[in-house]
Amino acid sequence: MIELENNQIMVNGKPELIMAGEIHYFRLPQSEWEPRIIEAKKAGLNAIASYIPWLCHEEFEGNFDFESEHYDLAKFISLCVKHELWFIARPGPFIMAEMKNEGIPYWVYSKYPELVPRGFHGQKATTATLDYMNPKFLELAKHWLKKVSEVLQPFLEHLLAVQLDNEIGMLSWVSNVPELTDFALNDFRSRNYVSSTLSADEIRNPSEEVAGQLRMDLGDFFRKRYAAYVKFLQETFEAFGITDCPFIVNVHGTGGGRGFTYPIGISQLYEAYTQNDKILPGSDYYFEDFDMGSFQDLYLCNEFMKAVNRSGQPVSSMEFNCGDGNFGDNLSGRMDISAVDLKGRLTLAQDNRLINYYLFSGGYNYEIASADDGNHRFAITGERHGFAAPLSPEGKHNYTFERMAESIQTAQANRKFLAVAQADYDELSFAFIPDYYMTDFVDRENAKMTEIVRNIEQFRNTAAWENLARTLLLLGYRFDAVDIQNQEIKRKNLIVPTAEYLSGAVQQKLANFVQAGGTLILYGALPRFDDKGDECTILIDCLGLKPDEKRFDGEFGSLSVVPVGEFAEFAESRTYFAQLVETKTSEAFLIEKTTGRATGACGKIGAGQFAFMTTTYSSNLAFFEKLMQKLDIQHALSHDFEDHGILMTMQKNGAEKMLHLFNLDGFSKTFCVFENGQALFDGERITLDGHRALMLPFGQGDLHWATGEIVEKGTDRLVFRSFAEKVVIVHQMRGKLELATDKNHLAILE
């Protein structure tokens, strides 16, 4: 029995940390199945995940194949069981995985063309998307899942989870083709939306007058459709006897190695994966190197995932990109050896309970008769697949394998803590607004809809992540995220990236928050309209602000902002954008140079206070530290390394704690860590090699603290890793000890 409760994955009543790896049995000869599974076991994994491709198992309608050389799923699962590994099933119907038709059999498209949607103005989809909720598709999907369930039945004791479809809604988003089939529009027009009175033609070809309302109504409609589809899939599996394991919803959205678009997937699917306590949300992360340029993306995306969850619902990562980044087999995208290690550590430090390393092992795309398109392969990547995987298609380790295995084994040595601990935060939250990411489709021929989406996309995250989030994390601030659209704001201090469009309900909530004593930081452009494009000034009226002219670099010469007043010690800074603001209740700390008008100010309203920045300023740590101190927003953790580049987080479980330290640069650093001004580790200095991390324990059993991380626990010894010449520990029974490290950075306490 596997249950989800208290933000944990409970296996037979005990919390577990799941470290899985993706191995595609259908891409390997049977003779290679067991050797790949053994490599996974050696790396420290305790579960294997695999897609189950409908395209291959029912290539021709009614002819199921679960027995031939590449498709004997039962035998593959048996080998996982033999090696004491759980199995995670990912049977679609859609699986993506670079499969042709995204894993759907060719006969589905040819026999049922009415399932293929068209978008605004009859636009054809550039992806193999289908109408998920069409009764014919549901009938076909149910028949497929019945066959899969029959194979899974003998292995229920070892079945850790079943994923429901894959990246639901992603195909419609990336092709900008919403599922505007006749069936879907009849469904929409039967609902109680303002736009439901429009004809099908008026929806497919919207006028300027209805565009703002229609965008919001359709967005909400598709969220609810995706939730209904997930409910159907879950109930289908339960009807076929799959009842004692969680169901995973995989959330997509990263692009180009960054996280700016990832929250689109959360926005599409959060109603789907929060509808009951048997669903486990799983991220789909394809980030590149973990370094100063983008580390904040992973941090924010993890927090946004947690922000929308049901109470007690854990998070996981079902596609956690590993390997060297050579996805195109052209030696591009070569990632640093540290990438998967550091990203995995941060994801665990933010309370993820399951990581599935994707793709753990490469393989081959075999030929099938129905793929009569030139090469007959069942996938689009040619004969070999998984060029970037730590295990190549031929089963050889690439340069990332050993560091990845080291990271997994370290996590397993600390699994009892990592399976239950909760991240600890300062009194600060980043706002998440799901509707700001309801931009998965837009009618590009409609000027009003295009302008609303363009403005939201411009201000919802990029500058805030690159400037404010990165800087605060480097300063030592540990913030969580809160869904201010759907949930109560419980934290005292709140950062809200804002565009000029923001719903009236959220504006009112923020106004109430400040007046009741909260501290509000607005970053971006001040909202002047609601989310449908109608004038709405609830928030700026409350704050006594009047946004005026917007200036962009180049249009008015070289655009610069100048710190003033208490901040006059800091230098002028170039910027790409500045919204000039007339302030009645606030004191400017940033002005646009040529006009002298405010682009940043602090003020007080009611029992609370606020600050706004309608521009960007250089990532000057001292500048932002002073701003936060002026607002009386404190951070507990700090360090004394002058050149920064260190990320610090902490987890707690009662009296037990774990300090996670990350060196974001390629050179070694030695420093002291402080909590609330007091030196930790009795003032002992910590050394971190370039692109390295440590998880340092406090209060774990007889071990009071250590300057090295635990990499092995035995009945009579502890093995620590440190990048210094010694590990200092304080032990209940043995007092304070210094242990010398060897050439492998290890020290042993026996």
C-alpha angles and dihedrals in degrees: 000000000000119000138175116227141134089017088298140110106236118202111191089338097312127102114247137191110219119207107180136175129208115237118170107215090189090062095054137061113250090248088066098048098085097042090054091048090050090053089052091051091049090052090059100257120147099190140041124212128194140172115238107215117218088193090065102034095049101024090155121035113271095003107108121188118194096142112057127100100282100023107055094120094171091057091050093051089047089058090051089052091048089059093044096250126140118234127228113199120211105182101158119178076220112034103162099194089149088291119150111259085014087278098310116128117256092236092065091063096042096045098041109033090160088074091066110091131216123206136214113339090006093295113176119234116249089207133061093256124154136192100270096200100045105124092231092055091047090051092051092045092050091052090051095047091049089060092047091049091053089058092046096048097087090052102049092121089059098037106109098181145337120225117222109225114308134268092347111207094013095110092053091048099048092045092042088228114128115203096264096163120150089254094051094047092048087053092048093048090053092058129088099256126133088238094048091095091065119102121245089255092051090052094049091045104031123192124227090254095061100031100096095047093041092053091056095042094049091045092054091044093055092046088057092045091054089049090051090049091052090048090052092050093047093048090047093056092044090052088054092053102265097130112126101068136062124260118231127218110198114217119209135191119107116125136184090004092299135102104224094109097036094095088063087074091049090050092050096046112026092097088050097052099039097053096099142003096255096069122093116198113222126195123225103214125185103167124152125220118349101235145120092292100063114000090115091063093068092044093052096043091052091050093047089053090054093043096067097040127117113256108282094010112138125215131226141179114239097179108033106172113235135166130054103310095247093136096149097047087238098107092252128131092037106184128206118261088245097057102093093036095055096039091049092049093051092047090053091045087058092057102262107158099193131039121183110196106220123229100007095165132022125219144161137292106228126207121260128186097233093059092079094164107112106287101034091219116146091227137045100239098078126243099325122053133190098035090165097049120118086239110049123222086265092051099253124139116247122209093274098057101085096047090047091050090048089054094049092047091050090052090050091051087058097035097119090061097037092051093062110018123113126216115251120222143191117240093277135100136189112221120238117198111188093198090058085069096045086109098109090122136018134175099240090196091060111084097199096048091045093051094049092050093042092054094047092048090050096055110022098088125331101088093032092054096042095044114022105025095045093047095048092049091051089051090056100258112147108199131176127206130247129199097231092180097063107014140059116263103240101166123088098223122048135182115202122187102209138192126195089267120068129148118260091235092057092044090054092047091053092047090052090047093057096042090052092056107278127136112234126193115191116197125184123019125347114250116251100161139042122247092272093055099257119133111271122164102165095127101041091045089054091049094044094240130141114193114209136165121012117215128195127196110264096022091077099024120263105352115217138167126212128207112232141183112012089002097053090110089074125084130255111264134206115237138182097220141023130176110202114225133197107217128199101167105031143069118234121236096170128039134181105252104229098043100031089223124142123268095161131030145153126223147158128242125178109321093336143063138224144194131196135196114192091176139038126260127194115277091261106163094203092051094053093041088056092048092051092046090051086057090046093241108149135193123209101206125065140150137204101232105126099210095052117205093137124123117202129191133162137206129198138199107178107297092348118095139178123202113206116203125187128189105209094189134071097243131077121263132196120194148139122252122219133196115200088342095307119115114244122219091031087290095303111155121240122220121206121185118221114293091001135127139198133200106208120198130225127186097356107152112300090346108095094182143326136199090219131061123247111249099167134025122195134167091259106021147039124210118206133194121214134159091214125082091257144025116224117205137176111211128188094230103027104038123216115349137179116212121192117230123226129221089282091057091250131135126186129213112195 
